[in-house]
Amino acid sequence: MCQQSIELGIELNIINHGDSHIYFPHIHLHGNPIHALICYINSELNVRNVGVIKSIEISRDSETFGQFMKKWTNPY
Ligand SMILES: [Zn+2]
């Protein structure tokens, strides 16, 4: 959508989850207007499929905001 080159950061606890035969979905929020890249990633950390999500809703509660800030500062 925005033609940006996106570098993905996957948390280690997701990588080590154990479902090695299943592609796991990962989303990367960015841009103005905000949108998301959804990537399906295999156990070798190769991106197998991607899509763009333009419709995004974020819950307006303190729990979600706290988690958002935690993600924001997470170095993976
Ligand atoms: Zn984008």
PDB file of the backbone (N, CA, C, O) and the ligand in Angstrom, with CONECT records:
HET     ZN  A 101       1
ATOM      1  N   MET A   1       0.822  -1.210   0.000  1.00  0.00           N
ATOM      2  CA  MET A   1       0.000   0.000   0.000  1.00  0.00           C
ATOM      3  C   MET A   1       0.857   1.262   0.000  1.00  0.00           C
ATOM      4  O   MET A   1       0.581   2.201  -0.747  1.00  0.00           O
ATOM      5  N   CYS A   2       1.916   1.288   0.850  1.00  0.00           N
ATOM      6  CA  CYS A   2       2.735   2.494   0.969  1.00  0.00           C
ATOM      7  C   CYS A   2       4.084   2.323   0.293  1.00  0.00           C
ATOM      8  O   CYS A   2       4.888   3.255   0.267  1.00  0.00           O
ATOM      9  N   GLN A   3       4.340   1.145  -0.253  1.00  0.00           N
ATOM     10  CA  GLN A   3       5.595   0.844  -0.951  1.00  0.00           C
ATOM     11  C   GLN A   3       6.822   0.892  -0.031  1.00  0.00           C
ATOM     12  O   GLN A   3       7.958   0.891  -0.506  1.00  0.00           O
ATOM     13  N   GLN A   4       6.588   0.933   1.276  1.00  0.00           N
ATOM     14  CA  GLN A   4       7.711   0.921   2.218  1.00  0.00           C
ATOM     15  C   GLN A   4       8.340  -0.461   2.278  1.00  0.00           C
ATOM     16  O   GLN A   4       7.663  -1.474   2.102  1.00  0.00           O
ATOM     17  N   SER A   5       9.639  -0.489   2.529  1.00  0.00           N
ATOM     18  CA  SER A   5      10.302  -1.744   2.819  1.00  0.00           C
ATOM     19  C   SER A   5      10.251  -1.939   4.330  1.00  0.00           C
ATOM     20  O   SER A   5      10.712  -1.082   5.084  1.00  0.00           O
ATOM     21  N   ILE A   6       9.700  -3.048   4.767  1.00  0.00           N
ATOM     22  CA  ILE A   6       9.446  -3.272   6.191  1.00  0.00           C
ATOM     23  C   ILE A   6      10.383  -4.344   6.731  1.00  0.00           C
ATOM     24  O   ILE A   6      10.485  -5.436   6.172  1.00  0.00           O
ATOM     25  N   GLU A   7      11.060  -4.021   7.817  1.00  0.00           N
ATOM     26  CA  GLU A   7      11.876  -5.019   8.506  1.00  0.00           C
ATOM     27  C   GLU A   7      11.047  -5.579   9.659  1.00  0.00           C
ATOM     28  O   GLU A   7      10.571  -4.827  10.509  1.00  0.00           O
ATOM     29  N   LEU A   8      10.878  -6.892   9.686  1.00  0.00           N
ATOM     30  CA  LEU A   8      10.021  -7.508  10.699  1.00  0.00           C
ATOM     31  C   LEU A   8      10.827  -7.916  11.924  1.00  0.00           C
ATOM     32  O   LEU A   8      11.983  -8.324  11.815  1.00  0.00           O
ATOM     33  N   GLY A   9      10.200  -7.800  13.090  1.00  0.00           N
ATOM     34  CA  GLY A   9      10.793  -8.265  14.332  1.00  0.00           C
ATOM     35  C   GLY A   9       9.845  -9.234  15.007  1.00  0.00           C
ATOM     36  O   GLY A   9       8.759  -8.855  15.447  1.00  0.00           O
ATOM     37  N   ILE A  10      10.260 -10.484  15.086  1.00  0.00           N
ATOM     38  CA  ILE A  10       9.410 -11.526  15.671  1.00  0.00           C
ATOM     39  C   ILE A  10       9.920 -11.845  17.069  1.00  0.00           C
ATOM     40  O   ILE A  10      11.114 -12.074  17.263  1.00  0.00           O
ATOM     41  N   GLU A  11       9.027 -11.860  18.026  1.00  0.00           N
ATOM     42  CA  GLU A  11       9.438 -12.150  19.403  1.00  0.00           C
ATOM     43  C   GLU A  11       9.881 -13.606  19.530  1.00  0.00           C
ATOM     44  O   GLU A  11       9.294 -14.509  18.933  1.00  0.00           O
ATOM     45  N   LEU A  12      10.944 -13.809  20.331  1.00  0.00           N
ATOM     46  CA  LEU A  12      11.527 -15.150  20.472  1.00  0.00           C
ATOM     47  C   LEU A  12      10.517 -16.169  20.993  1.00  0.00           C
ATOM     48  O   LEU A  12      10.528 -17.325  20.569  1.00  0.00           O
ATOM     49  N   ASN A  13       9.641 -15.747  21.913  1.00  0.00           N
ATOM     50  CA  ASN A  13       8.680 -16.713  22.461  1.00  0.00           C
ATOM     51  C   ASN A  13       7.674 -17.170  21.407  1.00  0.00           C
ATOM     52  O   ASN A  13       7.083 -18.241  21.549  1.00  0.00           O
ATOM     53  N   ILE A  14       7.471 -16.388  20.363  1.00  0.00           N
ATOM     54  CA  ILE A  14       6.612 -16.803  19.249  1.00  0.00           C
ATOM     55  C   ILE A  14       7.373 -17.796  18.374  1.00  0.00           C
ATOM     56  O   ILE A  14       6.833 -18.824  17.966  1.00  0.00           O
ATOM     57  N   ILE A  15       8.632 -17.472  18.093  1.00  0.00           N
ATOM     58  CA  ILE A  15       9.464 -18.340  17.253  1.00  0.00           C
ATOM     59  C   ILE A  15       9.614 -19.718  17.881  1.00  0.00           C
ATOM     60  O   ILE A  15       9.573 -20.738  17.194  1.00  0.00           O
ATOM     61  N   ASN A  16       9.790 -19.728  19.211  1.00  0.00           N
ATOM     62  CA  ASN A  16      10.050 -20.988  19.917  1.00  0.00           C
ATOM     63  C   ASN A  16       8.776 -21.684  20.384  1.00  0.00           C
ATOM     64  O   ASN A  16       8.827 -22.588  21.218  1.00  0.00           O
ATOM     65  N   HIS A  17       7.652 -21.267  19.852  1.00  0.00           N
ATOM     66  CA  HIS A  17       6.371 -21.785  20.343  1.00  0.00           C
ATOM     67  C   HIS A  17       6.197 -23.271  20.082  1.00  0.00           C
ATOM     68  O   HIS A  17       5.555 -23.964  20.871  1.00  0.00           O
ATOM     69  N   GLY A  18       6.760 -23.772  18.985  1.00  0.00           N
ATOM     70  CA  GLY A  18       6.717 -25.214  18.774  1.00  0.00           C
ATOM     71  C   GLY A  18       5.846 -25.682  17.623  1.00  0.00           C
ATOM     72  O   GLY A  18       5.979 -26.817  17.166  1.00  0.00           O
ATOM     73  N   ASP A  19       4.949 -24.813  17.146  1.00  0.00           N
ATOM     74  CA  ASP A  19       4.100 -25.220  16.019  1.00  0.00           C
ATOM     75  C   ASP A  19       4.885 -25.093  14.714  1.00  0.00           C
ATOM     76  O   ASP A  19       4.555 -24.279  13.851  1.00  0.00           O
ATOM     77  N   SER A  20       5.921 -25.907  14.586  1.00  0.00           N
ATOM     78  CA  SER A  20       6.876 -25.713  13.496  1.00  0.00           C
ATOM     79  C   SER A  20       6.275 -25.996  12.121  1.00  0.00           C
ATOM     80  O   SER A  20       6.800 -25.525  11.112  1.00  0.00           O
ATOM     81  N   HIS A  21       5.196 -26.750  12.068  1.00  0.00           N
ATOM     82  CA  HIS A  21       4.636 -27.091  10.760  1.00  0.00           C
ATOM     83  C   HIS A  21       3.560 -26.104  10.309  1.00  0.00           C
ATOM     84  O   HIS A  21       3.012 -26.226   9.214  1.00  0.00           O
ATOM     85  N   ILE A  22       3.267 -25.129  11.164  1.00  0.00           N
ATOM     86  CA  ILE A  22       2.185 -24.192  10.861  1.00  0.00           C
ATOM     87  C   ILE A  22       2.763 -22.811  10.595  1.00  0.00           C
ATOM     88  O   ILE A  22       3.622 -22.341  11.341  1.00  0.00           O
ATOM     89  N   TYR A  23       2.303 -22.167   9.551  1.00  0.00           N
ATOM     90  CA  TYR A  23       2.666 -20.766   9.313  1.00  0.00           C
ATOM     91  C   TYR A  23       1.991 -19.928  10.372  1.00  0.00           C
ATOM     92  O   TYR A  23       0.807 -20.114  10.655  1.00  0.00           O
ATOM     93  N   PHE A  24       2.730 -19.008  10.959  1.00  0.00           N
ATOM     94  CA  PHE A  24       2.070 -18.140  11.928  1.00  0.00           C
ATOM     95  C   PHE A  24       1.916 -16.733  11.354  1.00  0.00           C
ATOM     96  O   PHE A  24       2.791 -16.235  10.645  1.00  0.00           O
ATOM     97  N   PRO A  25       0.783 -16.103  11.677  1.00  0.00           N
ATOM     98  CA  PRO A  25       0.537 -14.762  11.164  1.00  0.00           C
ATOM     99  C   PRO A  25       1.218 -13.718  12.037  1.00  0.00           C
ATOM    100  O   PRO A  25       1.260 -13.851  13.260  1.00  0.00           O
ATOM    101  N   HIS A  26       1.744 -12.690  11.406  1.00  0.00           N
ATOM    102  CA  HIS A  26       2.422 -11.599  12.095  1.00  0.00           C
ATOM    103  C   HIS A  26       1.933 -10.309  11.452  1.00  0.00           C
ATOM    104  O   HIS A  26       1.901 -10.199  10.226  1.00  0.00           O
ATOM    105  N   ILE A  27       1.553  -9.335  12.267  1.00  0.00           N
ATOM    106  CA  ILE A  27       1.165  -8.057  11.664  1.00  0.00           C
ATOM    107  C   ILE A  27       2.126  -6.956  12.081  1.00  0.00           C
ATOM    108  O   ILE A  27       2.650  -6.941  13.195  1.00  0.00           O
ATOM    109  N   HIS A  28       2.336  -6.044  11.153  1.00  0.00           N
ATOM    110  CA  HIS A  28       3.214  -4.898  11.370  1.00  0.00           C
ATOM    111  C   HIS A  28       2.406  -3.639  11.084  1.00  0.00           C
ATOM    112  O   HIS A  28       2.026  -3.385   9.941  1.00  0.00           O
ATOM    113  N   LEU A  29       2.140  -2.840  12.139  1.00  0.00           N
ATOM    114  CA  LEU A  29       1.369  -1.600  12.012  1.00  0.00           C
ATOM    115  C   LEU A  29       2.307  -0.449  11.691  1.00  0.00           C
ATOM    116  O   LEU A  29       3.375  -0.325  12.290  1.00  0.00           O
ATOM    117  N   HIS A  30       1.907   0.389  10.750  1.00  0.00           N
ATOM    118  CA  HIS A  30       2.728   1.546  10.414  1.00  0.00           C
ATOM    119  C   HIS A  30       1.947   2.487   9.511  1.00  0.00           C
ATOM    120  O   HIS A  30       0.845   2.176   9.059  1.00  0.00           O
ATOM    121  N   GLY A  31       2.545   3.643   9.260  1.00  0.00           N
ATOM    122  CA  GLY A  31       2.088   4.534   8.214  1.00  0.00           C
ATOM    123  C   GLY A  31       1.051   5.569   8.607  1.00  0.00           C
ATOM    124  O   GLY A  31       0.505   5.560   9.710  1.00  0.00           O
ATOM    125  N   ASN A  32       0.804   6.457   7.663  1.00  0.00           N
ATOM    126  CA  ASN A  32      -0.193   7.516   7.812  1.00  0.00           C
ATOM    127  C   ASN A  32      -0.947   7.657   6.497  1.00  0.00           C
ATOM    128  O   ASN A  32      -0.400   8.178   5.526  1.00  0.00           O
ATOM    129  N   PRO A  33      -2.208   7.197   6.452  1.00  0.00           N
ATOM    130  CA  PRO A  33      -2.998   6.644   7.543  1.00  0.00           C
ATOM    131  C   PRO A  33      -2.486   5.260   7.960  1.00  0.00           C
ATOM    132  O   PRO A  33      -1.938   4.509   7.154  1.00  0.00           O
ATOM    133  N   ILE A  34      -2.682   4.954   9.231  1.00  0.00           N
ATOM    134  CA  ILE A  34      -2.156   3.686   9.764  1.00  0.00           C
ATOM    135  C   ILE A  34      -2.799   2.499   9.039  1.00  0.00           C
ATOM    136  O   ILE A  34      -3.999   2.480   8.767  1.00  0.00           O
ATOM    137  N   HIS A  35      -1.969   1.532   8.746  1.00  0.00           N
ATOM    138  CA  HIS A  35      -2.427   0.290   8.127  1.00  0.00           C
ATOM    139  C   HIS A  35      -1.501  -0.821   8.615  1.00  0.00           C
ATOM    140  O   HIS A  35      -0.526  -0.556   9.319  1.00  0.00           O
ATOM    141  N   ALA A  36      -1.798  -2.033   8.250  1.00  0.00           N
ATOM    142  CA  ALA A  36      -0.994  -3.150   8.731  1.00  0.00           C
ATOM    143  C   ALA A  36      -0.614  -4.060   7.575  1.00  0.00           C
ATOM    144  O   ALA A  36      -1.374  -4.256   6.628  1.00  0.00           O
ATOM    145  N   LEU A  37       0.558  -4.593   7.684  1.00  0.00           N
ATOM    146  CA  LEU A  37       1.013  -5.640   6.785  1.00  0.00           C
ATOM    147  C   LEU A  37       0.830  -6.946   7.548  1.00  0.00           C
ATOM    148  O   LEU A  37       1.349  -7.100   8.654  1.00  0.00           O
ATOM    149  N   ILE A  38       0.098  -7.879   6.965  1.00  0.00           N
ATOM    150  CA  ILE A  38      -0.019  -9.193   7.603  1.00  0.00           C
ATOM    151  C   ILE A  38       0.844 -10.171   6.820  1.00  0.00           C
ATOM    152  O   ILE A  38       0.727 -10.292   5.600  1.00  0.00           O
ATOM    153  N   CYS A  39       1.706 -10.860   7.545  1.00  0.00           N
ATOM    154  CA  CYS A  39       2.649 -11.789   6.936  1.00  0.00           C
ATOM    155  C   CYS A  39       2.443 -13.170   7.541  1.00  0.00           C
ATOM    156  O   CYS A  39       2.262 -13.302   8.752  1.00  0.00           O
ATOM    157  N   TYR A  40       2.468 -14.173   6.717  1.00  0.00           N
ATOM    158  CA  TYR A  40       2.443 -15.552   7.199  1.00  0.00           C
ATOM    159  C   TYR A  40       3.859 -16.100   7.093  1.00  0.00           C
ATOM    160  O   TYR A  40       4.457 -16.125   6.017  1.00  0.00           O
ATOM    161  N   ILE A  41       4.378 -16.536   8.234  1.00  0.00           N
ATOM    162  CA  ILE A  41       5.794 -16.865   8.347  1.00  0.00           C
ATOM    163  C   ILE A  41       5.949 -18.340   8.718  1.00  0.00           C
ATOM    164  O   ILE A  41       5.233 -18.848   9.582  1.00  0.00           O
ATOM    165  N   ASN A  42       6.875 -19.013   8.068  1.00  0.00           N
ATOM    166  CA  ASN A  42       7.079 -20.431   8.369  1.00  0.00           C
ATOM    167  C   ASN A  42       8.145 -20.616   9.449  1.00  0.00           C
ATOM    168  O   ASN A  42       8.714 -19.647   9.950  1.00  0.00           O
ATOM    169  N   SER A  43       8.399 -21.849   9.789  1.00  0.00           N
ATOM    170  CA  SER A  43       9.308 -22.141  10.904  1.00  0.00           C
ATOM    171  C   SER A  43      10.747 -21.728  10.609  1.00  0.00           C
ATOM    172  O   SER A  43      11.546 -21.557  11.530  1.00  0.00           O
ATOM    173  N   GLU A  44      11.078 -21.569   9.325  1.00  0.00           N
ATOM    174  CA  GLU A  44      12.426 -21.083   8.973  1.00  0.00           C
ATOM    175  C   GLU A  44      12.472 -19.564   8.916  1.00  0.00           C
ATOM    176  O   GLU A  44      13.461 -18.979   8.476  1.00  0.00           O
ATOM    177  N   LEU A  45      11.385 -18.925   9.369  1.00  0.00           N
ATOM    178  CA  LEU A  45      11.261 -17.462   9.383  1.00  0.00           C
ATOM    179  C   LEU A  45      11.276 -16.855   7.991  1.00  0.00           C
ATOM    180  O   LEU A  45      11.732 -15.727   7.802  1.00  0.00           O
ATOM    181  N   ASN A  46      10.777 -17.604   7.020  1.00  0.00           N
ATOM    182  CA  ASN A  46      10.571 -17.049   5.689  1.00  0.00           C
ATOM    183  C   ASN A  46       9.123 -16.580   5.573  1.00  0.00           C
ATOM    184  O   ASN A  46       8.200 -17.271   6.002  1.00  0.00           O
ATOM    185  N   VAL A  47       8.941 -15.414   4.997  1.00  0.00           N
ATOM    186  CA  VAL A  47       7.597 -14.902   4.771  1.00  0.00           C
ATOM    187  C   VAL A  47       7.001 -15.632   3.573  1.00  0.00           C
ATOM    188  O   VAL A  47       7.557 -15.589   2.476  1.00  0.00           O
ATOM    189  N   ARG A  48       5.864 -16.303   3.785  1.00  0.00           N
ATOM    190  CA  ARG A  48       5.269 -17.105   2.720  1.00  0.00           C
ATOM    191  C   ARG A  48       4.136 -16.391   2.001  1.00  0.00           C
ATOM    192  O   ARG A  48       3.850 -16.690   0.841  1.00  0.00           O
ATOM    193  N   ASN A  49       3.490 -15.452   2.675  1.00  0.00           N
ATOM    194  CA  ASN A  49       2.371 -14.750   2.072  1.00  0.00           C
ATOM    195  C   ASN A  49       2.183 -13.424   2.792  1.00  0.00           C
ATOM    196  O   ASN A  49       2.448 -13.334   3.991  1.00  0.00           O
ATOM    197  N   VAL A  50       1.737 -12.409   2.097  1.00  0.00           N
ATOM    198  CA  VAL A  50       1.516 -11.111   2.722  1.00  0.00           C
ATOM    199  C   VAL A  50       0.189 -10.517   2.262  1.00  0.00           C
ATOM    200  O   VAL A  50      -0.325 -10.850   1.195  1.00  0.00           O
ATOM    201  N   GLY A  51      -0.344  -9.639   3.083  1.00  0.00           N
ATOM    202  CA  GLY A  51      -1.553  -8.906   2.731  1.00  0.00           C
ATOM    203  C   GLY A  51      -1.541  -7.573   3.443  1.00  0.00           C
ATOM    204  O   GLY A  51      -0.771  -7.371   4.383  1.00  0.00           O
ATOM    205  N   VAL A  52      -2.394  -6.659   3.000  1.00  0.00           N
ATOM    206  CA  VAL A  52      -2.502  -5.341   3.627  1.00  0.00           C
ATOM    207  C   VAL A  52      -3.858  -5.232   4.315  1.00  0.00           C
ATOM    208  O   VAL A  52      -4.892  -5.592   3.753  1.00  0.00           O
ATOM    209  N   ILE A  53      -3.824  -4.724   5.552  1.00  0.00           N
ATOM    210  CA  ILE A  53      -5.060  -4.486   6.302  1.00  0.00           C
ATOM    211  C   ILE A  53      -5.227  -2.981   6.444  1.00  0.00           C
ATOM    212  O   ILE A  53      -4.395  -2.310   7.054  1.00  0.00           O
ATOM    213  N   LYS A  54      -6.305  -2.457   5.877  1.00  0.00           N
ATOM    214  CA  LYS A  54      -6.558  -1.012   5.944  1.00  0.00           C
ATOM    215  C   LYS A  54      -7.534  -0.665   7.050  1.00  0.00           C
ATOM    216  O   LYS A  54      -7.554   0.466   7.535  1.00  0.00           O
ATOM    217  N   SER A  55      -8.345  -1.635   7.450  1.00  0.00           N
ATOM    218  CA  SER A  55      -9.358  -1.379   8.472  1.00  0.00           C
ATOM    219  C   SER A  55      -8.840  -1.865   9.819  1.00  0.00           C
ATOM    220  O   SER A  55      -8.740  -3.068  10.061  1.00  0.00           O
ATOM    221  N   ILE A  56      -8.517  -0.927  10.686  1.00  0.00           N
ATOM    222  CA  ILE A  56      -7.921  -1.260  11.982  1.00  0.00           C
ATOM    223  C   ILE A  56      -8.698  -0.569  13.084  1.00  0.00           C
ATOM    224  O   ILE A  56      -9.034   0.611  12.975  1.00  0.00           O
ATOM    225  N   GLU A  57      -8.976  -1.296  14.128  1.00  0.00           N
ATOM    226  CA  GLU A  57      -9.657  -0.736  15.297  1.00  0.00           C
ATOM    227  C   GLU A  57      -8.839  -1.095  16.529  1.00  0.00           C
ATOM    228  O   GLU A  57      -8.406  -2.237  16.683  1.00  0.00           O
ATOM    229  N   ILE A  58      -8.632  -0.129  17.396  1.00  0.00           N
ATOM    230  CA  ILE A  58      -7.868  -0.352  18.623  1.00  0.00           C
ATOM    231  C   ILE A  58      -8.769  -0.047  19.812  1.00  0.00           C
ATOM    232  O   ILE A  58      -9.332   1.044  19.903  1.00  0.00           O
ATOM    233  N   SER A  59      -8.902  -0.992  20.707  1.00  0.00           N
ATOM    234  CA  SER A  59      -9.751  -0.790  21.880  1.00  0.00           C
ATOM    235  C   SER A  59      -9.243   0.366  22.724  1.00  0.00           C
ATOM    236  O   SER A  59      -8.042   0.505  22.957  1.00  0.00           O
ATOM    237  N   ARG A  60     -10.165   1.183  23.170  1.00  0.00           N
ATOM    238  CA  ARG A  60      -9.791   2.359  23.965  1.00  0.00           C
ATOM    239  C   ARG A  60      -9.896   2.041  25.450  1.00  0.00           C
ATOM    240  O   ARG A  60     -10.730   2.601  26.162  1.00  0.00           O
ATOM    241  N   ASP A  61      -9.041   1.138  25.904  1.00  0.00           N
ATOM    242  CA  ASP A  61      -9.024   0.853  27.334  1.00  0.00           C
ATOM    243  C   ASP A  61      -7.577   0.797  27.809  1.00  0.00           C
ATOM    244  O   ASP A  61      -6.655   0.610  27.015  1.00  0.00           O
ATOM    245  N   SER A  62      -7.394   0.962  29.112  1.00  0.00           N
ATOM    246  CA  SER A  62      -6.046   1.104  29.650  1.00  0.00           C
ATOM    247  C   SER A  62      -5.231  -0.183  29.489  1.00  0.00           C
ATOM    248  O   SER A  62      -4.014  -0.132  29.310  1.00  0.00           O
ATOM    249  N   GLU A  63      -5.898  -1.320  29.553  1.00  0.00           N
ATOM    250  CA  GLU A  63      -5.201  -2.600  29.392  1.00  0.00           C
ATOM    251  C   GLU A  63      -4.547  -2.678  28.008  1.00  0.00           C
ATOM    252  O   GLU A  63      -3.375  -3.032  27.883  1.00  0.00           O
ATOM    253  N   THR A  64      -5.316  -2.345  26.983  1.00  0.00           N
ATOM    254  CA  THR A  64      -4.802  -2.377  25.616  1.00  0.00           C
ATOM    255  C   THR A  64      -3.706  -1.342  25.437  1.00  0.00           C
ATOM    256  O   THR A  64      -2.678  -1.620  24.820  1.00  0.00           O
ATOM    257  N   PHE A  65      -3.923  -0.146  25.978  1.00  0.00           N
ATOM    258  CA  PHE A  65      -2.911   0.906  25.873  1.00  0.00           C
ATOM    259  C   PHE A  65      -1.606   0.458  26.524  1.00  0.00           C
ATOM    260  O   PHE A  65      -0.529   0.681  25.972  1.00  0.00           O
ATOM    261  N   GLY A  66      -1.697  -0.177  27.703  1.00  0.00           N
ATOM    262  CA  GLY A  66      -0.520  -0.684  28.400  1.00  0.00           C
ATOM    263  C   GLY A  66       0.230  -1.709  27.573  1.00  0.00           C
ATOM    264  O   GLY A  66       1.459  -1.702  27.515  1.00  0.00           O
ATOM    265  N   GLN A  67      -0.527  -2.594  26.932  1.00  0.00           N
ATOM    266  CA  GLN A  67       0.091  -3.617  26.096  1.00  0.00           C
ATOM    267  C   GLN A  67       0.744  -3.002  24.858  1.00  0.00           C
ATOM    268  O   GLN A  67       1.794  -3.448  24.396  1.00  0.00           O
ATOM    269  N   PHE A  68       0.091  -1.969  24.340  1.00  0.00           N
ATOM    270  CA  PHE A  68       0.627  -1.243  23.192  1.00  0.00           C
ATOM    271  C   PHE A  68       1.978  -0.635  23.525  1.00  0.00           C
ATOM    272  O   PHE A  68       2.924  -0.725  22.743  1.00  0.00           O
ATOM    273  N   MET A  69       2.056  -0.016  24.694  1.00  0.00           N
ATOM    274  CA  MET A  69       3.316   0.604  25.128  1.00  0.00           C
ATOM    275  C   MET A  69       4.385  -0.464  25.353  1.00  0.00           C
ATOM    276  O   MET A  69       5.559  -0.249  25.051  1.00  0.00           O
ATOM    277  N   LYS A  70       3.975  -1.605  25.880  1.00  0.00           N
ATOM    278  CA  LYS A  70       4.919  -2.702  26.112  1.00  0.00           C
ATOM    279  C   LYS A  70       5.486  -3.194  24.770  1.00  0.00           C
ATOM    280  O   LYS A  70       6.686  -3.442  24.654  1.00  0.00           O
ATOM    281  N   LYS A  71       4.630  -3.330  23.777  1.00  0.00           N
ATOM    282  CA  LYS A  71       5.068  -3.725  22.438  1.00  0.00           C
ATOM    283  C   LYS A  71       6.012  -2.678  21.853  1.00  0.00           C
ATOM    284  O   LYS A  71       7.026  -2.991  21.231  1.00  0.00           O
ATOM    285  N   TRP A  72       5.635  -1.429  22.079  1.00  0.00           N
ATOM    286  CA  TRP A  72       6.397  -0.296  21.524  1.00  0.00           C
ATOM    287  C   TRP A  72       7.856  -0.353  21.954  1.00  0.00           C
ATOM    288  O   TRP A  72       8.760  -0.066  21.170  1.00  0.00           O
ATOM    289  N   THR A  73       8.075  -0.736  23.235  1.00  0.00           N
ATOM    290  CA  THR A  73       9.418  -0.726  23.799  1.00  0.00           C
ATOM    291  C   THR A  73      10.110  -2.076  23.731  1.00  0.00           C
ATOM    292  O   THR A  73      11.250  -2.213  24.176  1.00  0.00           O
ATOM    293  N   ASN A  74       9.428  -3.078  23.174  1.00  0.00           N
ATOM    294  CA  ASN A  74       9.974  -4.426  23.155  1.00  0.00           C
ATOM    295  C   ASN A  74      11.048  -4.568  22.063  1.00  0.00           C
ATOM    296  O   ASN A  74      10.764  -4.362  20.883  1.00  0.00           O
ATOM    297  N   PRO A  75      12.267  -4.917  22.454  1.00  0.00           N
ATOM    298  CA  PRO A  75      13.316  -5.126  21.441  1.00  0.00           C
ATOM    299  C   PRO A  75      13.275  -6.525  20.829  1.00  0.00           C
ATOM    300  O   PRO A  75      14.263  -6.995  20.266  1.00  0.00           O
ATOM    301  N   TYR A  76      12.119  -7.186  20.946  1.00  0.00           N
ATOM    302  CA  TYR A  76      11.876  -8.559  20.455  1.00  0.00           C
ATOM    303  C   TYR A  76      12.447  -9.540  21.421  1.00  0.00           C
ATOM    304  O   TYR A  76      12.354 -10.748  21.202  1.00  0.00           O
TER     305      TYR A  76
HETATM  306 ZN    ZN A 101       2.543   0.073   4.440  1.00  0.00          ZN2+
END
